[in-house]
Structures are given as structure tokens and as C-alpha cells.
Amino acid sequence: MRRAATLLYITALLVSGCGKIISGPTPTPEVLGVTLPPPSPTPKVVAAQTKTPEPTLTPAPTPTPVIYVVKSGDTLLSIAIEFGTTVADIQQSNGIIDPGALQIGQELVIPVGPGGVESAKQILPTPTPLAAQIQGLAFYETGVGSLRCRGEVHNPNASALENVQVRIALKDAAGQVLAEGRPFTMLDVIPPGGQAPFELLFTSPPARYASFEANVIRAEPSNEPGTRYAALQIISKQGGTDGLQFRVIGKVRNTSDRPAADVKIVVTAYDAASKVISARQQTLGDGNLAASATADFAISFAPSGGTPAHFEVAAEGRFAQ
């Protein structure tokens, strides 16, 4: 009897141990592109409604400035979105009159509020970006040793997307990230079934990178055009070689009943395999287009992969204030 009781006790211990192994702890999901440098092994997930702010001994009475160096593809709007501030605040802090006159390497003072940079970055990227697909991705080495990455984001949804941002990372043979960038698409709003190009320049790419990773880290639902953005339509387009460059001309119409401002034309050129070989954006004239008006545009550029097999043109502009 005593031996039987002992066997029952040992059996109970074994069953209990097996239960713990089978149920094991749930793995912590990997979060990509939230902060730079890469997140710690156990990233902290912040719930906006339940987070208790960390105490500060000396809260700043005024916004804390951050110095940001302008990169290729940056706009005041994309920088403002990244740091949770406004274009007007950046212009006021830096004495900028023309928002389109940014220079690569220019240093900007960014007032991001009392929470500092980490507080601003909590809004980026969106926790669960809507479905979006990167396509046409290609890398091109430049004559000065830099590396240019071009591609586009396709919107497969039935509604528009805005604030679309991607993360491009270069990795070594062991899969470690050596360099990365987070460009926004050249169009603020991607219509249903449409696409928008992006471009990223690695000015000093690591010499030993062996692979890359590309994913959409931000994509928000949008009801535009209609509230903030005018409805613009490309009504004609044609392109051809012009010496060493490719030239695209056409007409754009504002089909809205209100004038549009800051109108830009975006051209995406592709090779025969539909890889993006050039992506160019240009302001339309003075940037203004009256309600129901039509305007001509002309854009020239030098594609990275020879003469384009085909190209697409899109227009975008906000309602004038």
C-alpha cells in the first residue's frame, strides 16, 4: 500500500510538470520600426488610455526643442507627422517662409512638446497598419558611393490611405540590421486601388550588407479627397526621351468646387519588370489651381535604369485656406 501511494505521488508530480511545459509563456511579439536604435529584447507596449505617465522632477514649462537633420525625401509635413507637431510650429521655430525650400543636411529645431522625442515617437508607427503592399522595389548605386532605394506602396483597400510610411533595413549575413530608413510616400493620400512611390537614399551604405527588409509600418484610413484635399484629375499625359532625360507633359484638372493650393505632380517610371526606376515630385506652377480649372505640367528626370517602359502620373493638393 505504501509503495502504491508513493507511485501515485510521483505520477502526480510528472503530470504537473508536463502541464507547465505544454502551456509555456506566450512569446513576446517583435515590434519593428518603432524607435531607433532597435527596440530592447522585451519592448514596452504602451496603451494610450491606461499608461501612467512617468514622474518628472522638473517638468519643462515650454516645448523641448529637438535638432533634426533633413534627409532626402523629407518635407515639413512628413517631419511634423513624425514628431507629433505641426508645420506651422516648425516654420515659426526656424523662420521658414517657403516650406518647399528645405535642403538636405539642413538642421531644424523641432518643438515636440514637454514629453520630448520619446513622447512624440509613441504615435509612430500605427500599432496595426492597414493592409498595404510594397511593390516595384529596387536598389541603385550612385556614382558617389551612395545607395538609392525606390519602390511604391499599393493600396488594395476599398478606401483611401494616408500617412503611409515604410521601413527599409539593410542587413548583414547574420540578419543583423546595419542601417535603416523610414520614408513616407510622395503622395499624402493613396486612393483605393492606387499606389504612391517612395525613395530613400543611404548616403553611406554599409559595405558588408547582404540582404534587405522592407515593410509598411504606418498606414491610416482616410476619407480624402473631399475634406482637406481637393479632387484632382490627370486628363492627359505623354512622355518621351529628351537627350539624356525623360520628359513627361500633360494636363491636370481640379474637379472640386474650391481652389486647391500646394498642388504637386508625382511621376513614377518603371522598367519592363515594373521595378521603379524613377520617382519625381514637382510643384505645379505657383502651387495654386482654381476650382474647375485646368493647368499644364512638364517634368524631366534621369531614370536610373534606362528608358522607362511605362510611367504613371498623379496629382495632389490641399484646399486653399
N, C-alpha and C positions, 0 to 999 in steps of 0.2 A: 504493500500500500504506500509506504513512504517513497519507494522508487517510482511508482506511478505518479505521485504528486510532484516529485522532482521533475519528471519528464514533461508534465503539463506546464510547469513553471517555465522551463527552458523554451518550450514551444511558444508560449505566450510572448516571451522576450523576442524571439525571432520574428514572429508576425508583426509585433510592434515596430521593430527596426525596419522591416520591409516597407511598411506603410510610409515611413518618413522618406525613404529613398525614392519611392514612386511619386509622391506628391511634391517633392523638391520646390525650392523657391522659384517664382516666376522671373525669368531673365529680365534685366533692365534694358528697355529698348534703346538702340543707338540713335542719338539726335545729331543730325548733320547740319552744318552751316549756320548754327545759332550764334556762335561767338567766334572770334579769332583772338588767341590761338584756339586749337581744337578743344572740345569740352573735356572735363575731367572724367575718369572712368565711371563715376557714378553721378551723372548730371542731375542737377536740381530742377525738378519740374515745378513751375510756378503757376498756381491757379489765381487768376486775377481777382476773383471775388473773395478768396479765403486767405490770401497771403497777408501775414502780419509784417508791416514794414520794419526793417532793422533800425534800431535806435541810433541816432546820431547825436554826438555830444555838442556839436556846434553847427546846427543847420544853416546852410548858406541863405542869406536873405535875398540874393539876386541869382539869376541863372548862372550856372557854372560853364565857362567857355571851354570849348574843345577845339584843337587845331586839326583841321582835315586837309590833306593834300589831294588836289584834284587829279583824277585819273582819266584816261581815255574813255569816252562814252558817258562821262558824268554830266548831269545837268543840275541846275539848282533844285528842280523838283525832286529828282531821284535822291539827292543828298538830304533834302528836307525830310523826305519819307524815311530814309534810313535812320536819321537821328531823332525822329519824332518832333520836329519843329516845323516852321513854315518858311516859304520862300521869302516872304516879306521880312521876317526876322533875320534871315541870313543876309539879305541885301542891306538892311539897316546896320547890322553889326560890322559889315565890311565896306560900306559906302559904294555898293554896286548899283550902277544906274542901268546898265544893259545886261539882263540875265543871260543873254546868249554870248557874252564876251569872255567866258571862262577860258583859262589857259591851263594846259597840262602842267602839273608841278606847282600851280598856284596854291598858296596856303590860305585857308578860310577859317575864320573864327566862328564856331558853331555854338550858339547858346542852346543847350539841351535841357535846361531846367535843373532844379535842385537835386534830382536823382542822379545826375551825371550820365556818363556814357552807358553804364550797365543798365540804368533805368530806361534809357531810350532804346537800347537793343532788345529789351524784353518784348517789344512789339514786332520784332523781326526774327525769323520769318514767321508767316502764319503757321499755327500749330498743325493744321491739316490742309495744305493747299488743294484747291480744286483740281480735277483731272486736267492735265496739260501735258503735251508731248514735245520733247526736243527732237528736232529732225534737221537734216542737212548739215550736220556738224563737221567742220574741217579745220585743220591747223595749217598755218603758213609761216615759214621762216622768212624774216625780212633781211635786207642787206646789211643791217647794223647789228644782227645777232639777237633781235627780239623775236617773240613768238606771238602771232596773232591768231586768235580763235574766233571763228564765225559760225553762226547757226541761226535757227529760228525756233520759236515756240508755237506749236499748233494748238488751237482751242477746239476740242471736239465736243464741247458742251452746247446746249441749246440756248444759252445766254452768254453775254459778253463777260470777259475777264479784265481786271485792271490790276495795277501794281504787281506786275509779273516779273519775278526775279529768278535767276538761275545761279547755280554754283558750279564752277568748273575747277577741278583739282587735278594737279599733276602729281603722280606717284612714282616711287622707286620700285625696283623689282620685288621688294618685300611687301609692297602695298602701303607704305608709309607716305603720308601727304608731304610733299616738298614745297608746293606753292599752290595758292588758290585765289580765285577772284569771284565776285558776286555781281555781275552786271544786270541791269534792268533791260527789258526790251525797248526798242526805239519807239514803239507806239505805247502810249499810256494805257490804251484800251484795245483789246483784241476782240473783234466781233465773233459771233458764233460761226464755227467752221473756218475762221480765218487764221492768219499767222502773223507774227511780227519778228523781225530779226533782232539779234543782239551781237555785240562784238566785245572782245576782251583782249587787251594787249599785255602780255607778260614782257616787261621791258628787259628783265634779266632772268630768263628761264633757267632752272637748274639743269646742269649739263647731263646729269645721270637719270633723268626721268624716263620711265619705261612704259607708263600707261597713264590714262586719264579717267576721270569720273565726271559725269555731267548729270545734274538733276534739277528739277524745278523746286525751289524752296519757298516760293511765295506766289500765290495766285488767288485773287479775291473776286467774288461775284460783283457784277456791275450792271446797272440799268442804262448805261450810256450807249449811244449818244441820246441827248434829249434834255438833260438837266444842267450839266456843266459843259458838255462837249456838243458842238454843232454836228449835224449830219452832212458830211462832205462826200462827194462822189467823183471818182475819176471817170470822165466821159470820153477821153481819148488818150492814147499813148502810142508811141513808136520809138524804136531805138536802133542804133547802128554805130559802127566804129567811126571814130573821128581822130585819125592819126593813131597815137598810142592809147587813146582813151575811148571809152564807150559813152555815147551821149543819148540821153532819154529826154524826149519832149512830149508834151501833152497838155490837156486842159482839165481843170478841176472846177466843180460847181458846188456852191453852198446851197443845199436844198432846204435849209432851215428858214424860218421866218424872222431870224435875228442875225445880226452880223457876227462873224467869227474873228477872233484875234489869235495871235501866236500860231498861225497856220503853218504846218510843216508838211513837206512831201518826203516820203520814205520809199526808196527804191531798193529792192533785193534782187540780185543777179545770181543765176545758178549755172553750173556746168551741166553736161549731158547726164550725169548721175544724180542731179538735183542737189548737189552739195552747194552751199552758199559760198560764192567766190567774191562777193562784194555786198556791202550793206551801207547805204548812204542816206543821210537825212539832211534836208536843206529847208530853210525858212522861205516861204512863198513871198516874194517881193518885200513889202514892208510888214508882212505878217497878218494883214487885215484882208477880209473878204466879206463884202456886204451880203445881206440876205438875198437869196436867189441869184447872186452874181456868179459869173464865170471868169476864170483867170488862167493865163498860160503859165507853164513852168518849163524849165530846162535844167537838167542836172548832168554833169560829166564826171566820170570817175575812171580809175585804172583798176580793173579787176585783177585779182591775184592769180587766177587760173586760166588766163587766156580769154578769148571772146566768149561772152555768155551764150548759152544755148537758149535760154529764155529768161524773162525777168517779170517781176510784179511791182506795182506801184500802189501806194496807199496814201491817204491824206488825213490829217487830224488837226483840230483846232478847238480852242475853248470859246464859249460865248463871250463877247466883249462885255466888259463891265460898264 
